[in-house]
Amino acid sequence: MDFILQPWPWYISGPCIAIVMFLLLYFGRTFGMSSNLRTMCAMGGAGKRVKFFDFDWRQYQWNLIVICGAFVGGYIAHNFLSNPIDIDLSEATRADLNALGFEHVGKSLLPPELFSWDAFFSLKGFLILIIGGFLVGFGTRYAGGCTSGHAITGLSSLQLPSFIAVIGFFIGGLIMIHLIYPILF
Amino acid sequence: MGKYLKFFLVGIFFGIVLVKSEAVSWYRIYEMFKFQSFHMYGIIGSAVTTGIILLLVSKQLKLKTTEGTYLRVPLKDRGLVRYILGGSIFGLGWALCGACPGPMYILVGTGVITMLVVIAAAIVGTYAYGVLRSKLPH
């Protein structure tokens, strides 16, 4: 039990993620989380105005059930399967984040500087959440997938488009962290 | 409801794995893009390696899905621009709020309620793509 309560090492976690992908393929579906955003647009009636959302979203209900499960899994893992310990980040990361003004590095999964209610009610904090979310939603659909669809499923099936998309993920991520963060924080 | 139970259980397992691996942590994403730890690369690398093996084995065994069809992965369309541009836009957002479209829901489950704003914005972003789709290079 103690092993479960500790953070899991990468060589356990990675294969477990592959098993998630495999199970969904075995059930005749696929591992693609960003598709749910499109499904939710269609559920909301976007298909009446935009052709891209004009499809029978009911056939993708199974994927909405997956994210409901993911929500519950997050709740279980956080409340029942975790010892309250700091994230074992590298010293260099801690130093860099301290220099940017982050004070509680690794004390929780997410920095309170961005995700606390105080941050939410500040203009800058609110804009970061809105713009970040918008870019994720826009970018994943433009690229036809996210980390699950391209980086895990696409690379596992050796697809070139997914490899290109993952390069894109890194271009965007590196620009954000190395060029935009120093301006933002 | 019965036919959906297996998807719910897979989702729970997915949520637990991503929390316990810390892959849902904004700090881990930052560390990855700084190349300061092997952790995230280890997760993605071992996931892909295991995935390649599982797919090769199921192809060899001609494994059937529970739906009775052969197990196969949907093929992505050919292209370059959409993958580089769309991928980069996603990467910007991923690095900014540290959450991709799976972890968003998992993080709400861990008690980060403000993540609902990110989810709402992501839905708006997807809608915006749908509206602009015919005008974008693919």
Boltz contact constraints between the chains, C-beta under 6 A:
constraints:
  - contact:
      token1: [A, 7]
      token2: [B, 22]
      max_distance: 6.0
  - contact:
      token1: [A, 8]
      token2: [B, 20]
      max_distance: 6.0
  - contact:
      token1: [A, 8]
      token2: [B, 21]
      max_distance: 6.0
  - contact:
      token1: [A, 10]
      token2: [B, 39]
      max_distance: 6.0
  - contact:
      token1: [A, 10]
      token2: [B, 42]
      max_distance: 6.0
  - contact:
      token1: [A, 10]
      token2: [B, 43]
      max_distance: 6.0
  - contact:
      token1: [A, 11]
      token2: [B, 46]
      max_distance: 6.0
  - contact:
      token1: [A, 13]
      token2: [B, 17]
      max_distance: 6.0
  - contact:
      token1: [A, 13]
      token2: [B, 21]
      max_distance: 6.0
  - contact:
      token1: [A, 13]
      token2: [B, 43]
      max_distance: 6.0
  - contact:
      token1: [A, 14]
      token2: [B, 43]
      max_distance: 6.0
  - contact:
      token1: [A, 14]
      token2: [B, 46]
      max_distance: 6.0
  - contact:
      token1: [A, 14]
      token2: [B, 47]
      max_distance: 6.0
  - contact:
      token1: [A, 15]
      token2: [B, 46]
      max_distance: 6.0
  - contact:
      token1: [A, 15]
      token2: [B, 50]
      max_distance: 6.0
  - contact:
      token1: [A, 16]
      token2: [B, 17]
      max_distance: 6.0
  - contact:
      token1: [A, 17]
      token2: [B, 47]
      max_distance: 6.0
  - contact:
      token1: [A, 18]
      token2: [B, 47]
      max_distance: 6.0
  - contact:
      token1: [A, 18]
      token2: [B, 50]
      max_distance: 6.0
  - contact:
      token1: [A, 18]
      token2: [B, 51]
      max_distance: 6.0
  - contact:
      token1: [A, 20]
      token2: [B, 14]
      max_distance: 6.0
  - contact:
      token1: [A, 21]
      token2: [B, 51]
      max_distance: 6.0
  - contact:
      token1: [A, 22]
      token2: [B, 54]
      max_distance: 6.0
  - contact:
      token1: [A, 23]
      token2: [B, 10]
      max_distance: 6.0
  - contact:
      token1: [A, 25]
      token2: [B, 71]
      max_distance: 6.0
  - contact:
      token1: [A, 26]
      token2: [B, 65]
      max_distance: 6.0
  - contact:
      token1: [A, 27]
      token2: [B, 66]
      max_distance: 6.0
  - contact:
      token1: [A, 28]
      token2: [B, 65]
      max_distance: 6.0
  - contact:
      token1: [A, 28]
      token2: [B, 67]
      max_distance: 6.0
  - contact:
      token1: [A, 30]
      token2: [B, 74]
      max_distance: 6.0
  - contact:
      token1: [A, 33]
      token2: [B, 101]
      max_distance: 6.0
  - contact:
      token1: [A, 33]
      token2: [B, 102]
      max_distance: 6.0
  - contact:
      token1: [A, 34]
      token2: [B, 101]
      max_distance: 6.0
  - contact:
      token1: [A, 37]
      token2: [B, 122]
      max_distance: 6.0
  - contact:
      token1: [A, 37]
      token2: [B, 123]
      max_distance: 6.0
  - contact:
      token1: [A, 37]
      token2: [B, 126]
      max_distance: 6.0
  - contact:
      token1: [A, 38]
      token2: [B, 126]
      max_distance: 6.0
  - contact:
      token1: [A, 40]
      token2: [B, 123]
      max_distance: 6.0
  - contact:
      token1: [A, 41]
      token2: [B, 126]
      max_distance: 6.0
  - contact:
      token1: [A, 41]
      token2: [B, 127]
      max_distance: 6.0
  - contact:
      token1: [A, 46]
      token2: [B, 127]
      max_distance: 6.0
  - contact:
      token1: [A, 50]
      token2: [B, 130]
      max_distance: 6.0
  - contact:
      token1: [A, 50]
      token2: [B, 131]
      max_distance: 6.0
  - contact:
      token1: [A, 52]
      token2: [B, 130]
      max_distance: 6.0
  - contact:
      token1: [A, 52]
      token2: [B, 133]
      max_distance: 6.0
  - contact:
      token1: [A, 53]
      token2: [B, 130]
      max_distance: 6.0
  - contact:
      token1: [A, 62]
      token2: [B, 7]
      max_distance: 6.0
  - contact:
      token1: [A, 65]
      token2: [B, 4]
      max_distance: 6.0
  - contact:
      token1: [A, 65]
      token2: [B, 7]
      max_distance: 6.0
  - contact:
      token1: [A, 65]
      token2: [B, 8]
      max_distance: 6.0
  - contact:
      token1: [A, 66]
      token2: [B, 7]
      max_distance: 6.0
  - contact:
      token1: [A, 66]
      token2: [B, 11]
      max_distance: 6.0
  - contact:
      token1: [A, 67]
      token2: [B, 105]
      max_distance: 6.0
  - contact:
      token1: [A, 69]
      token2: [B, 8]
      max_distance: 6.0
  - contact:
      token1: [A, 69]
      token2: [B, 11]
      max_distance: 6.0
  - contact:
      token1: [A, 69]
      token2: [B, 12]
      max_distance: 6.0
  - contact:
      token1: [A, 70]
      token2: [B, 11]
      max_distance: 6.0
  - contact:
      token1: [A, 70]
      token2: [B, 14]
      max_distance: 6.0
  - contact:
      token1: [A, 70]
      token2: [B, 15]
      max_distance: 6.0
  - contact:
      token1: [A, 70]
      token2: [B, 105]
      max_distance: 6.0
  - contact:
      token1: [A, 70]
      token2: [B, 106]
      max_distance: 6.0
  - contact:
      token1: [A, 71]
      token2: [B, 105]
      max_distance: 6.0
  - contact:
      token1: [A, 71]
      token2: [B, 108]
      max_distance: 6.0
  - contact:
      token1: [A, 71]
      token2: [B, 109]
      max_distance: 6.0
  - contact:
      token1: [A, 72]
      token2: [B, 12]
      max_distance: 6.0
  - contact:
      token1: [A, 73]
      token2: [B, 12]
      max_distance: 6.0
  - contact:
      token1: [A, 73]
      token2: [B, 15]
      max_distance: 6.0
  - contact:
      token1: [A, 73]
      token2: [B, 16]
      max_distance: 6.0
  - contact:
      token1: [A, 74]
      token2: [B, 15]
      max_distance: 6.0
  - contact:
      token1: [A, 74]
      token2: [B, 19]
      max_distance: 6.0
  - contact:
      token1: [A, 74]
      token2: [B, 106]
      max_distance: 6.0
  - contact:
      token1: [A, 74]
      token2: [B, 109]
      max_distance: 6.0
  - contact:
      token1: [A, 74]
      token2: [B, 110]
      max_distance: 6.0
  - contact:
      token1: [A, 75]
      token2: [B, 109]
      max_distance: 6.0
  - contact:
      token1: [A, 77]
      token2: [B, 16]
      max_distance: 6.0
  - contact:
      token1: [A, 77]
      token2: [B, 19]
      max_distance: 6.0
  - contact:
      token1: [A, 77]
      token2: [B, 20]
      max_distance: 6.0
  - contact:
      token1: [A, 78]
      token2: [B, 19]
      max_distance: 6.0
  - contact:
      token1: [A, 78]
      token2: [B, 110]
      max_distance: 6.0
  - contact:
      token1: [A, 87]
      token2: [B, 22]
      max_distance: 6.0
  - contact:
      token1: [A, 87]
      token2: [B, 25]
      max_distance: 6.0
  - contact:
      token1: [A, 87]
      token2: [B, 27]
      max_distance: 6.0
  - contact:
      token1: [A, 89]
      token2: [B, 27]
      max_distance: 6.0
  - contact:
      token1: [A, 89]
      token2: [B, 31]
      max_distance: 6.0
  - contact:
      token1: [A, 90]
      token2: [B, 36]
      max_distance: 6.0
  - contact:
      token1: [A, 90]
      token2: [B, 37]
      max_distance: 6.0
  - contact:
      token1: [A, 92]
      token2: [B, 36]
      max_distance: 6.0
  - contact:
      token1: [A, 93]
      token2: [B, 31]
      max_distance: 6.0
  - contact:
      token1: [A, 93]
      token2: [B, 36]
      max_distance: 6.0
  - contact:
      token1: [A, 106]
      token2: [B, 27]
      max_distance: 6.0
  - contact:
      token1: [A, 109]
      token2: [B, 25]
      max_distance: 6.0
  - contact:
      token1: [A, 110]
      token2: [B, 26]
      max_distance: 6.0
  - contact:
      token1: [A, 110]
      token2: [B, 112]
      max_distance: 6.0
  - contact:
      token1: [A, 111]
      token2: [B, 26]
      max_distance: 6.0
  - contact:
      token1: [A, 115]
      token2: [B, 112]
      max_distance: 6.0
  - contact:
      token1: [A, 115]
      token2: [B, 114]
      max_distance: 6.0
  - contact:
      token1: [A, 120]
      token2: [B, 114]
      max_distance: 6.0
  - contact:
      token1: [A, 129]
      token2: [B, 117]
      max_distance: 6.0
  - contact:
      token1: [A, 129]
      token2: [B, 118]
      max_distance: 6.0
  - contact:
      token1: [A, 130]
      token2: [B, 121]
      max_distance: 6.0
  - contact:
      token1: [A, 132]
      token2: [B, 93]
      max_distance: 6.0
  - contact:
      token1: [A, 132]
      token2: [B, 96]
      max_distance: 6.0
  - contact:
      token1: [A, 132]
      token2: [B, 97]
      max_distance: 6.0
  - contact:
      token1: [A, 133]
      token2: [B, 118]
      max_distance: 6.0
  - contact:
      token1: [A, 133]
      token2: [B, 121]
      max_distance: 6.0
  - contact:
      token1: [A, 133]
      token2: [B, 122]
      max_distance: 6.0
  - contact:
      token1: [A, 134]
      token2: [B, 121]
      max_distance: 6.0
  - contact:
      token1: [A, 134]
      token2: [B, 125]
      max_distance: 6.0
  - contact:
      token1: [A, 135]
      token2: [B, 89]
      max_distance: 6.0
  - contact:
      token1: [A, 135]
      token2: [B, 92]
      max_distance: 6.0
  - contact:
      token1: [A, 135]
      token2: [B, 93]
      max_distance: 6.0
  - contact:
      token1: [A, 136]
      token2: [B, 90]
      max_distance: 6.0
  - contact:
      token1: [A, 136]
      token2: [B, 93]
      max_distance: 6.0
  - contact:
      token1: [A, 136]
      token2: [B, 122]
      max_distance: 6.0
  - contact:
      token1: [A, 137]
      token2: [B, 122]
      max_distance: 6.0
  - contact:
      token1: [A, 137]
      token2: [B, 125]
      max_distance: 6.0
  - contact:
      token1: [A, 137]
      token2: [B, 126]
      max_distance: 6.0
  - contact:
      token1: [A, 138]
      token2: [B, 89]
      max_distance: 6.0
  - contact:
      token1: [A, 138]
      token2: [B, 125]
      max_distance: 6.0
  - contact:
      token1: [A, 138]
      token2: [B, 128]
      max_distance: 6.0
  - contact:
      token1: [A, 138]
      token2: [B, 129]
      max_distance: 6.0
  - contact:
      token1: [A, 139]
      token2: [B, 86]
      max_distance: 6.0
  - contact:
      token1: [A, 139]
      token2: [B, 89]
      max_distance: 6.0
  - contact:
      token1: [A, 139]
      token2: [B, 90]
      max_distance: 6.0
  - contact:
      token1: [A, 139]
      token2: [B, 93]
      max_distance: 6.0
  - contact:
      token1: [A, 140]
      token2: [B, 90]
      max_distance: 6.0
  - contact:
      token1: [A, 140]
      token2: [B, 101]
      max_distance: 6.0
  - contact:
      token1: [A, 141]
      token2: [B, 126]
      max_distance: 6.0
  - contact:
      token1: [A, 141]
      token2: [B, 129]
      max_distance: 6.0
  - contact:
      token1: [A, 142]
      token2: [B, 82]
      max_distance: 6.0
  - contact:
      token1: [A, 142]
      token2: [B, 86]
      max_distance: 6.0
  - contact:
      token1: [A, 142]
      token2: [B, 129]
      max_distance: 6.0
  - contact:
      token1: [A, 143]
      token2: [B, 83]
      max_distance: 6.0
  - contact:
      token1: [A, 143]
      token2: [B, 86]
      max_distance: 6.0
  - contact:
      token1: [A, 143]
      token2: [B, 87]
      max_distance: 6.0
  - contact:
      token1: [A, 143]
      token2: [B, 90]
      max_distance: 6.0
  - contact:
      token1: [A, 146]
      token2: [B, 100]
      max_distance: 6.0
  - contact:
      token1: [A, 146]
      token2: [B, 101]
      max_distance: 6.0
  - contact:
      token1: [A, 147]
      token2: [B, 100]
      max_distance: 6.0
  - contact:
      token1: [A, 148]
      token2: [B, 102]
      max_distance: 6.0
  - contact:
      token1: [A, 152]
      token2: [B, 47]
      max_distance: 6.0
  - contact:
      token1: [A, 155]
      token2: [B, 48]
      max_distance: 6.0
  - contact:
      token1: [A, 156]
      token2: [B, 48]
      max_distance: 6.0
  - contact:
      token1: [A, 156]
      token2: [B, 51]
      max_distance: 6.0
  - contact:
      token1: [A, 156]
      token2: [B, 52]
      max_distance: 6.0
  - contact:
      token1: [A, 156]
      token2: [B, 55]
      max_distance: 6.0
  - contact:
      token1: [A, 157]
      token2: [B, 55]
      max_distance: 6.0
  - contact:
      token1: [A, 157]
      token2: [B, 73]
      max_distance: 6.0
  - contact:
      token1: [A, 159]
      token2: [B, 76]
      max_distance: 6.0
  - contact:
      token1: [A, 161]
      token2: [B, 76]
      max_distance: 6.0
  - contact:
      token1: [A, 161]
      token2: [B, 83]
      max_distance: 6.0
  - contact:
      token1: [A, 162]
      token2: [B, 76]
      max_distance: 6.0
  - contact:
      token1: [A, 164]
      token2: [B, 83]
      max_distance: 6.0
  - contact:
      token1: [A, 165]
      token2: [B, 83]
      max_distance: 6.0
  - contact:
      token1: [A, 165]
      token2: [B, 87]
      max_distance: 6.0
  - contact:
      token1: [A, 168]
      token2: [B, 83]
      max_distance: 6.0
  - contact:
      token1: [A, 168]
      token2: [B, 84]
      max_distance: 6.0
  - contact:
      token1: [A, 168]
      token2: [B, 87]
      max_distance: 6.0
  - contact:
      token1: [A, 168]
      token2: [B, 88]
      max_distance: 6.0
  - contact:
      token1: [A, 169]
      token2: [B, 87]
      max_distance: 6.0
  - contact:
      token1: [A, 169]
      token2: [B, 91]
      max_distance: 6.0
  - contact:
      token1: [A, 171]
      token2: [B, 88]
      max_distance: 6.0
  - contact:
      token1: [A, 172]
      token2: [B, 88]
      max_distance: 6.0
  - contact:
      token1: [A, 172]
      token2: [B, 91]
      max_distance: 6.0
  - contact:
      token1: [A, 172]
      token2: [B, 92]
      max_distance: 6.0
  - contact:
      token1: [A, 173]
      token2: [B, 33]
      max_distance: 6.0
  - contact:
      token1: [A, 173]
      token2: [B, 91]
      max_distance: 6.0
  - contact:
      token1: [A, 173]
      token2: [B, 94]
      max_distance: 6.0
  - contact:
      token1: [A, 173]
      token2: [B, 95]
      max_distance: 6.0
  - contact:
      token1: [A, 174]
      token2: [B, 33]
      max_distance: 6.0
  - contact:
      token1: [A, 176]
      token2: [B, 92]
      max_distance: 6.0
  - contact:
      token1: [A, 176]
      token2: [B, 95]
      max_distance: 6.0
  - contact:
      token1: [A, 176]
      token2: [B, 96]
      max_distance: 6.0
  - contact:
      token1: [A, 177]
      token2: [B, 33]
      max_distance: 6.0
  - contact:
      token1: [A, 177]
      token2: [B, 95]
      max_distance: 6.0
